[in-house]
Amino acid sequence: MNSIEKGKTAAITSYILIIGVFIAMSMNSENKNSFASFHIRQALGLSITFISLGLIISNFDSPMISISMWVFLSVLWTYGIFSAINGETKPIPLLGNYFQKWFVKIT
């Protein structure tokens, strides 16, 4: 439990846009915390997904597609940040397990 409390600040910080991921990585660089690392990988994956989907969807001129992307990513982001606040290491639905595999070397 003490490990979770020590890593909670970095974990929550990681969900503040893409810059939060880099700040959290810096916070977690010296004393590695597995809880913070888990959430940094989740937040990094969400940020990359947001940028990737944004680039793809920007080619379409459809508010319905854009709104769907925003809702989808907002729900995943909310799930992730509340998981960090509650001290849980539950992967984000659909993509979280992939983020853990793909970014295993990060933090």
CORNORMO-V151605 format. One record per backbone hydrogen bond with DSSP energy under -0.5 kcal/mol. CO is the residue of the C=O (numbers start at 0). NH is the residue of the N-H. If there is no record, write none. Layout:
# CORNORMO-V151605
CO_NH + CO_NH
This chain:
# CORNORMO-V151605
0_4 + 1_5 + 2_6 + 3_7 + 6_10 + 7_11 + 8_12 + 9_13 + 11_14 + 12_15 + 14_16 + 15_19 + 16_20 + 17_21 + 18_22 + 19_23 + 20_24 + 21_25 + 22_26 + 23_27 + 25_28 + 29_31 + 32_36 + 33_37 + 34_38 + 35_39 + 36_40 + 37_41 + 38_42 + 39_43 + 40_44 + 41_45 + 42_46 + 43_47 + 44_48 + 45_49 + 46_50 + 47_51 + 48_52 + 49_53 + 50_54 + 51_55 + 52_56 + 53_57 + 55_58 + 56_59 + 59_61 + 61_65 + 62_66 + 63_67 + 64_68 + 65_69 + 66_70 + 67_71 + 68_72 + 69_73 + 70_74 + 71_75 + 72_76 + 73_77 + 74_78 + 75_79 + 76_80 + 77_81 + 78_82 + 79_83 + 80_84 + 81_85 + 82_87 + 83_86 + 88_90 + 91_95 + 92_94 + 94_97 + 94_98 + 95_99 + 96_100 + 97_101 + 98_102 + 100_103 + 102_105
